Amino acid sequence: MTKQLSNSIRILALSFLWQGTGGATLLTFSISDYAGSPLAASTPKSMSIFAHYGDRAESNTAFVPEKGYEEEPFTYNYEEGNGFTPNISLKINASEGCEVTYYNEPRWPEVCFLHGASGKKEYYFTFTADPGFATKINSFKLFGFLDSIAHRALWSIRQDTPDGNELESGEALVNGNDRPAEVDTPSGNPQDGPLTVNTTGTAYPRTIVLVIEHVEGSGSGFALDDLNFDQVAVKKP
């Protein structure tokens, strides 16, 4: 038996030790400035805006003085699932030459802009659960901004690091469009509007990474929104 297969079996076996209790957070990527107003589209593209977004969410809002904004802290806004996720830390980053930034304009209000130039375009959402808890990623949305450009992305959930053991994966095909974000479509063939990607909903302990690899389509017109995840408590005897 290979080491990778052995690890896969071990992780799958561990997943059955968790039960669906705890909390859930929906990351809407809605951020307000110190005065309570949504950030403008002209906000400089900087991953520092998301340095602590979604990290140990305990309520609908969190006031965070990110680096460079200490005197005018952001308000991070979330939606509640069946509770929140105070026992799950989150780090958001990207491969070299790419950024995960905030974007806000009328057609696509307040989204997680996955911005990349040429070369490898990967974006990482790293969840680390406290001892006694696990993370369960439920779903997220992907979409493009321009009618003339279709996008293809590969997504995976990996153990420990972006290059770690693959726990589950899939492909997402979405046509770019200029419709409001309220237009939603189920996953499947290429769709107009946000494409909802559903995972198997399995809980994994310790650290897992949601990897989004944007393989086709403009690196200046691709975004993610409504990332839904749970914290799951250990099953007691």
Short mmCIF file of the C-alpha atoms (twelve columns), coordinates in Angstrom:
data_MODEL
# 
_entry.id   MODEL 
# 
loop_
_atom_site.group_PDB 
_atom_site.id 
_atom_site.type_symbol 
_atom_site.label_atom_id 
_atom_site.label_alt_id 
_atom_site.label_comp_id 
_atom_site.label_asym_id 
_atom_site.label_seq_id 
_atom_site.Cartn_x 
_atom_site.Cartn_y 
_atom_site.Cartn_z 
_atom_site.pdbx_PDB_model_num 
ATOM 1   C CA . MET A 1   0.000   0.000  0.000   1 
ATOM 2   C CA . THR A 2   1.439   3.397  -0.959  1 
ATOM 3   C CA . LYS A 3   2.004   6.081  1.654   1 
ATOM 4   C CA . GLN A 4   -0.444  8.436  -0.071  1 
ATOM 5   C CA . LEU A 5   -3.181  5.789  -0.161  1 
ATOM 6   C CA . SER A 6   -2.494  4.951  3.461   1 
ATOM 7   C CA . ASN A 7   -2.842  8.625  4.405   1 
ATOM 8   C CA . SER A 8   -6.107  8.873  2.461   1 
ATOM 9   C CA . ILE A 9   -7.589  5.900  4.286   1 
ATOM 10  C CA . ARG A 10  -6.423  7.273  7.631   1 
ATOM 11  C CA . ILE A 11  -7.996  10.692 6.997   1 
ATOM 12  C CA . LEU A 12  -11.251 9.147  5.782   1 
ATOM 13  C CA . ALA A 13  -11.361 6.955  8.867   1 
ATOM 14  C CA . LEU A 14  -10.818 9.975  11.094  1 
ATOM 15  C CA . SER A 15  -13.694 11.807 9.386   1 
ATOM 16  C CA . PHE A 16  -16.163 9.295  10.801  1 
ATOM 17  C CA . LEU A 17  -15.148 10.293 14.333  1 
ATOM 18  C CA . TRP A 18  -16.705 13.732 13.938  1 
ATOM 19  C CA . GLN A 19  -20.322 14.669 14.288  1 
ATOM 20  C CA . GLY A 20  -22.292 17.562 12.835  1 
ATOM 21  C CA . THR A 21  -22.291 19.788 15.896  1 
ATOM 22  C CA . GLY A 22  -20.604 23.138 16.324  1 
ATOM 23  C CA . GLY A 23  -21.160 26.140 14.081  1 
ATOM 24  C CA . ALA A 24  -21.071 27.416 10.537  1 
ATOM 25  C CA . THR A 25  -19.962 30.675 8.949   1 
ATOM 26  C CA . LEU A 26  -20.780 32.079 5.506   1 
ATOM 27  C CA . LEU A 27  -18.025 34.337 4.204   1 
ATOM 28  C CA . THR A 28  -19.755 36.984 2.102   1 
ATOM 29  C CA . PHE A 29  -16.543 39.001 1.676   1 
ATOM 30  C CA . SER A 30  -18.415 42.066 2.809   1 
ATOM 31  C CA . ILE A 31  -16.100 44.612 4.411   1 
ATOM 32  C CA . SER A 32  -16.988 48.049 5.793   1 
ATOM 33  C CA . ASP A 33  -14.647 50.928 6.538   1 
ATOM 34  C CA . TYR A 34  -14.254 52.583 9.944   1 
ATOM 35  C CA . ALA A 35  -17.383 54.674 9.252   1 
ATOM 36  C CA . GLY A 36  -19.497 51.605 8.401   1 
ATOM 37  C CA . SER A 37  -19.590 52.129 4.632   1 
ATOM 38  C CA . PRO A 38  -18.727 49.348 2.140   1 
ATOM 39  C CA . LEU A 39  -15.254 49.753 0.711   1 
ATOM 40  C CA . ALA A 40  -15.140 51.415 -2.696  1 
ATOM 41  C CA . ALA A 41  -14.042 49.552 -5.808  1 
ATOM 42  C CA . SER A 42  -11.020 51.837 -5.902  1 
ATOM 43  C CA . THR A 43  -9.656  50.323 -2.695  1 
ATOM 44  C CA . PRO A 44  -6.024  49.384 -3.458  1 
ATOM 45  C CA . LYS A 45  -5.626  45.732 -4.386  1 
ATOM 46  C CA . SER A 46  -3.890  44.323 -1.362  1 
ATOM 47  C CA . MET A 47  -4.107  40.922 0.261   1 
ATOM 48  C CA . SER A 48  -3.650  42.675 3.614   1 
ATOM 49  C CA . ILE A 49  -7.366  43.560 3.436   1 
ATOM 50  C CA . PHE A 50  -8.117  39.852 3.919   1 
ATOM 51  C CA . ALA A 51  -5.315  39.165 6.399   1 
ATOM 52  C CA . HIS A 52  -7.754  38.109 9.125   1 
ATOM 53  C CA . TYR A 53  -11.047 37.837 7.279   1 
ATOM 54  C CA . GLY A 54  -13.000 34.768 8.423   1 
ATOM 55  C CA . ASP A 55  -10.461 33.972 11.118  1 
ATOM 56  C CA . ARG A 56  -12.184 32.591 14.254  1 
ATOM 57  C CA . ALA A 57  -15.535 34.194 13.407  1 
ATOM 58  C CA . GLU A 58  -17.679 34.597 16.531  1 
ATOM 59  C CA . SER A 59  -20.467 36.902 15.346  1 
ATOM 60  C CA . ASN A 60  -21.832 38.737 12.298  1 
ATOM 61  C CA . THR A 61  -19.135 41.401 12.598  1 
ATOM 62  C CA . ALA A 62  -15.506 41.700 13.639  1 
ATOM 63  C CA . PHE A 63  -13.563 44.943 13.992  1 
ATOM 64  C CA . VAL A 64  -10.021 44.463 12.727  1 
ATOM 65  C CA . PRO A 65  -7.213  47.066 12.573  1 
ATOM 66  C CA . GLU A 66  -5.250  45.489 9.737   1 
ATOM 67  C CA . LYS A 67  -1.703  46.622 8.967   1 
ATOM 68  C CA . GLY A 68  -1.784  50.114 7.485   1 
ATOM 69  C CA . TYR A 69  -5.308  50.715 8.767   1 
ATOM 70  C CA . GLU A 70  -4.686  50.703 12.534  1 
ATOM 71  C CA . GLU A 71  -6.381  54.060 13.100  1 
ATOM 72  C CA . GLU A 72  -9.311  53.282 10.803  1 
ATOM 73  C CA . PRO A 73  -10.148 49.590 11.358  1 
ATOM 74  C CA . PHE A 74  -12.244 47.527 8.987   1 
ATOM 75  C CA . THR A 75  -15.489 45.850 9.928   1 
ATOM 76  C CA . TYR A 76  -15.560 42.295 8.642   1 
ATOM 77  C CA . ASN A 77  -19.108 41.064 7.988   1 
ATOM 78  C CA . TYR A 78  -20.285 37.440 7.988   1 
ATOM 79  C CA . GLU A 79  -23.523 35.495 7.834   1 
ATOM 80  C CA . GLU A 80  -24.332 32.877 10.449  1 
ATOM 81  C CA . GLY A 81  -24.991 29.237 9.653   1 
ATOM 82  C CA . ASN A 82  -25.940 27.017 12.584  1 
ATOM 83  C CA . GLY A 83  -23.651 29.045 14.803  1 
ATOM 84  C CA . PHE A 84  -20.195 30.476 14.122  1 
ATOM 85  C CA . THR A 85  -16.671 29.101 13.891  1 
ATOM 86  C CA . PRO A 86  -14.537 30.469 16.766  1 
ATOM 87  C CA . ASN A 87  -12.401 27.315 16.775  1 
ATOM 88  C CA . ILE A 88  -11.330 27.578 13.127  1 
ATOM 89  C CA . SER A 89  -8.522  29.884 12.004  1 
ATOM 90  C CA . LEU A 90  -8.339  30.969 8.360   1 
ATOM 91  C CA . LYS A 91  -5.492  32.269 6.236   1 
ATOM 92  C CA . ILE A 92  -6.060  33.497 2.672   1 
ATOM 93  C CA . ASN A 93  -3.204  33.838 0.174   1 
ATOM 94  C CA . ALA A 94  -2.135  32.988 -3.363  1 
ATOM 95  C CA . SER A 95  0.697   31.711 -5.532  1 
ATOM 96  C CA . GLU A 96  3.486   34.043 -6.631  1 
ATOM 97  C CA . GLY A 97  2.265   36.879 -8.853  1 
ATOM 98  C CA . CYS A 98  -1.368  36.493 -7.758  1 
ATOM 99  C CA . GLU A 99  -3.548  38.263 -5.208  1 
ATOM 100 C CA . VAL A 100 -6.770  37.631 -3.322  1 
ATOM 101 C CA . THR A 101 -8.403  41.037 -3.015  1 
ATOM 102 C CA . TYR A 102 -11.655 42.846 -2.294  1 
ATOM 103 C CA . TYR A 103 -13.843 44.062 -5.163  1 
ATOM 104 C CA . ASN A 104 -17.101 45.996 -5.057  1 
ATOM 105 C CA . GLU A 105 -19.183 47.383 -7.916  1 
ATOM 106 C CA . PRO A 106 -22.923 47.356 -8.781  1 
ATOM 107 C CA . ARG A 107 -22.998 44.226 -10.951 1 
ATOM 108 C CA . TRP A 108 -20.874 42.160 -8.569  1 
ATOM 109 C CA . PRO A 109 -21.029 43.725 -5.102  1 
ATOM 110 C CA . GLU A 110 -18.469 42.772 -2.466  1 
ATOM 111 C CA . VAL A 111 -16.669 39.685 -3.699  1 
ATOM 112 C CA . CYS A 112 -13.324 37.949 -3.287  1 
ATOM 113 C CA . PHE A 113 -11.438 38.892 -6.450  1 
ATOM 114 C CA . LEU A 114 -8.976  36.185 -7.552  1 
ATOM 115 C CA . HIS A 115 -6.496  38.291 -9.470  1 
ATOM 116 C CA . GLY A 116 -3.642  36.736 -11.410 1 
ATOM 117 C CA . ALA A 117 -1.274  37.563 -14.237 1 
ATOM 118 C CA . SER A 118 0.360   35.023 -16.517 1 
ATOM 119 C CA . GLY A 119 1.619   31.727 -15.186 1 
ATOM 120 C CA . LYS A 120 0.245   29.579 -12.399 1 
ATOM 121 C CA . LYS A 121 -2.891  31.069 -10.835 1 
ATOM 122 C CA . GLU A 122 -3.671  29.379 -7.537  1 
ATOM 123 C CA . TYR A 123 -5.533  30.714 -4.510  1 
ATOM 124 C CA . TYR A 124 -5.412  29.192 -1.047  1 
ATOM 125 C CA . PHE A 125 -7.920  29.191 1.805   1 
ATOM 126 C CA . THR A 126 -6.214  27.446 4.728   1 
ATOM 127 C CA . PHE A 127 -8.397  26.269 7.619   1 
ATOM 128 C CA . THR A 128 -6.850  25.083 10.882  1 
ATOM 129 C CA . ALA A 129 -9.100  23.564 13.537  1 
ATOM 130 C CA . ASP A 130 -8.358  23.635 17.251  1 
ATOM 131 C CA . PRO A 131 -7.868  20.266 18.959  1 
ATOM 132 C CA . GLY A 132 -11.248 18.559 19.348  1 
ATOM 133 C CA . PHE A 133 -12.661 20.163 16.192  1 
ATOM 134 C CA . ALA A 134 -12.633 19.667 12.439  1 
ATOM 135 C CA . THR A 135 -13.451 21.825 9.404   1 
ATOM 136 C CA . LYS A 136 -16.196 20.965 6.933   1 
ATOM 137 C CA . ILE A 137 -16.239 23.036 3.733   1 
ATOM 138 C CA . ASN A 138 -19.770 22.999 2.329   1 
ATOM 139 C CA . SER A 139 -19.834 25.190 -0.770  1 
ATOM 140 C CA . PHE A 140 -18.607 28.317 -2.533  1 
ATOM 141 C CA . LYS A 141 -19.465 30.343 -5.647  1 
ATOM 142 C CA . LEU A 142 -17.305 31.197 -8.664  1 
ATOM 143 C CA . PHE A 143 -18.024 33.601 -11.518 1 
ATOM 144 C CA . GLY A 144 -16.531 35.742 -14.273 1 
ATOM 145 C CA . PHE A 145 -17.214 39.387 -15.048 1 
ATOM 146 C CA . LEU A 146 -17.148 39.613 -18.849 1 
ATOM 147 C CA . ASP A 147 -19.731 38.125 -21.233 1 
ATOM 148 C CA . SER A 148 -17.125 37.164 -23.811 1 
ATOM 149 C CA . ILE A 149 -14.875 35.125 -21.506 1 
ATOM 150 C CA . ALA A 150 -15.515 31.633 -20.149 1 
ATOM 151 C CA . HIS A 151 -13.579 30.272 -17.195 1 
ATOM 152 C CA . ARG A 152 -12.403 26.871 -16.048 1 
ATOM 153 C CA . ALA A 153 -11.106 26.197 -12.571 1 
ATOM 154 C CA . LEU A 154 -9.918  23.136 -10.717 1 
ATOM 155 C CA . TRP A 155 -10.603 22.983 -7.006  1 
ATOM 156 C CA . SER A 156 -9.314  20.629 -4.359  1 
ATOM 157 C CA . ILE A 157 -9.233  20.202 -0.603  1 
ATOM 158 C CA . ARG A 158 -5.778  19.169 0.590   1 
ATOM 159 C CA . GLN A 159 -4.213  18.052 3.825   1 
ATOM 160 C CA . ASP A 160 -1.800  20.410 5.625   1 
ATOM 161 C CA . THR A 161 -0.455  22.386 2.606   1 
ATOM 162 C CA . PRO A 162 -1.513  23.360 -0.949  1 
ATOM 163 C CA . ASP A 163 0.619   20.462 -2.217  1 
ATOM 164 C CA . GLY A 164 -0.535  18.008 0.441   1 
ATOM 165 C CA . ASN A 165 -2.560  14.821 0.138   1 
ATOM 166 C CA . GLU A 166 -5.728  15.413 -1.931  1 
ATOM 167 C CA . LEU A 167 -8.891  14.738 0.056   1 
ATOM 168 C CA . GLU A 168 -11.444 15.682 -2.624  1 
ATOM 169 C CA . SER A 169 -11.507 17.681 -5.848  1 
ATOM 170 C CA . GLY A 170 -13.554 18.804 -8.828  1 
ATOM 171 C CA . GLU A 171 -13.806 21.031 -11.893 1 
ATOM 172 C CA . ALA A 172 -15.821 24.239 -12.275 1 
ATOM 173 C CA . LEU A 173 -16.901 25.705 -15.625 1 
ATOM 174 C CA . VAL A 174 -18.516 29.131 -15.696 1 
ATOM 175 C CA . ASN A 175 -19.340 31.606 -18.453 1 
ATOM 176 C CA . GLY A 176 -18.542 35.243 -17.814 1 
ATOM 177 C CA . ASN A 177 -21.500 37.622 -17.686 1 
ATOM 178 C CA . ASP A 178 -22.585 41.079 -16.605 1 
ATOM 179 C CA . ARG A 179 -25.674 40.109 -14.634 1 
ATOM 180 C CA . PRO A 180 -26.248 41.015 -10.990 1 
ATOM 181 C CA . ALA A 181 -24.854 38.624 -8.415  1 
ATOM 182 C CA . GLU A 182 -28.382 37.584 -7.420  1 
ATOM 183 C CA . VAL A 183 -28.550 35.413 -10.563 1 
ATOM 184 C CA . ASP A 184 -27.497 31.999 -9.279  1 
ATOM 185 C CA . THR A 185 -27.122 28.658 -11.040 1 
ATOM 186 C CA . PRO A 186 -26.343 25.120 -9.874  1 
ATOM 187 C CA . SER A 187 -23.046 23.414 -10.626 1 
ATOM 188 C CA . GLY A 188 -22.729 21.293 -13.771 1 
ATOM 189 C CA . ASN A 189 -22.078 22.476 -17.317 1 
ATOM 190 C CA . PRO A 190 -20.830 26.018 -18.020 1 
ATOM 191 C CA . GLN A 191 -23.310 28.442 -16.466 1 
ATOM 192 C CA . ASP A 192 -24.049 32.151 -16.596 1 
ATOM 193 C CA . GLY A 193 -24.075 33.858 -13.248 1 
ATOM 194 C CA . PRO A 194 -22.404 32.599 -10.088 1 
ATOM 195 C CA . LEU A 195 -21.665 28.891 -10.185 1 
ATOM 196 C CA . THR A 196 -22.353 27.132 -6.884  1 
ATOM 197 C CA . VAL A 197 -19.765 24.455 -6.152  1 
ATOM 198 C CA . ASN A 198 -20.797 21.901 -3.531  1 
ATOM 199 C CA . THR A 199 -18.269 19.630 -1.840  1 
ATOM 200 C CA . THR A 200 -18.965 16.225 -0.304  1 
ATOM 201 C CA . GLY A 201 -19.291 17.940 3.076   1 
ATOM 202 C CA . THR A 202 -16.797 15.705 4.889   1 
ATOM 203 C CA . ALA A 203 -15.190 17.036 8.074   1 
ATOM 204 C CA . TYR A 204 -11.387 16.957 8.320   1 
ATOM 205 C CA . PRO A 205 -9.284  17.612 11.434  1 
ATOM 206 C CA . ARG A 206 -6.146  19.742 11.847  1 
ATOM 207 C CA . THR A 207 -5.234  21.816 8.750   1 
ATOM 208 C CA . ILE A 208 -6.870  21.620 5.333   1 
ATOM 209 C CA . VAL A 209 -6.454  23.890 2.308   1 
ATOM 210 C CA . LEU A 210 -9.106  24.754 -0.267  1 
ATOM 211 C CA . VAL A 211 -7.094  25.297 -3.463  1 
ATOM 212 C CA . ILE A 212 -8.656  27.128 -6.413  1 
ATOM 213 C CA . GLU A 213 -6.600  26.847 -9.601  1 
ATOM 214 C CA . HIS A 214 -7.814  29.167 -12.368 1 
ATOM 215 C CA . VAL A 215 -6.697  27.386 -15.537 1 
ATOM 216 C CA . GLU A 216 -8.692  29.142 -18.295 1 
ATOM 217 C CA . GLY A 217 -10.118 32.644 -18.605 1 
ATOM 218 C CA . SER A 218 -8.959  36.159 -17.849 1 
ATOM 219 C CA . GLY A 219 -6.993  36.576 -14.626 1 
ATOM 220 C CA . SER A 220 -8.551  40.024 -14.292 1 
ATOM 221 C CA . GLY A 221 -12.176 38.862 -14.248 1 
ATOM 222 C CA . PHE A 222 -12.574 35.908 -11.893 1 
ATOM 223 C CA . ALA A 223 -13.997 35.894 -8.380  1 
ATOM 224 C CA . LEU A 224 -15.200 33.772 -5.459  1 
ATOM 225 C CA . ASP A 225 -18.013 34.481 -3.024  1 
ATOM 226 C CA . ASP A 226 -20.187 32.933 -0.290  1 
ATOM 227 C CA . LEU A 227 -17.655 30.457 1.079   1 
ATOM 228 C CA . ASN A 228 -19.648 28.289 3.492   1 
ATOM 229 C CA . PHE A 229 -17.863 26.183 6.118   1 
ATOM 230 C CA . ASP A 230 -18.564 24.534 9.481   1 
ATOM 231 C CA . GLN A 231 -16.642 23.727 12.596  1 
ATOM 232 C CA . VAL A 232 -17.493 20.240 13.793  1 
ATOM 233 C CA . ALA A 233 -16.952 19.010 17.333  1 
ATOM 234 C CA . VAL A 234 -15.436 15.670 18.188  1 
ATOM 235 C CA . LYS A 235 -17.946 12.874 18.677  1 
ATOM 236 C CA . LYS A 236 -18.224 11.921 22.313  1 
ATOM 237 C CA . PRO A 237 -18.653 8.257  23.358  1 
# 
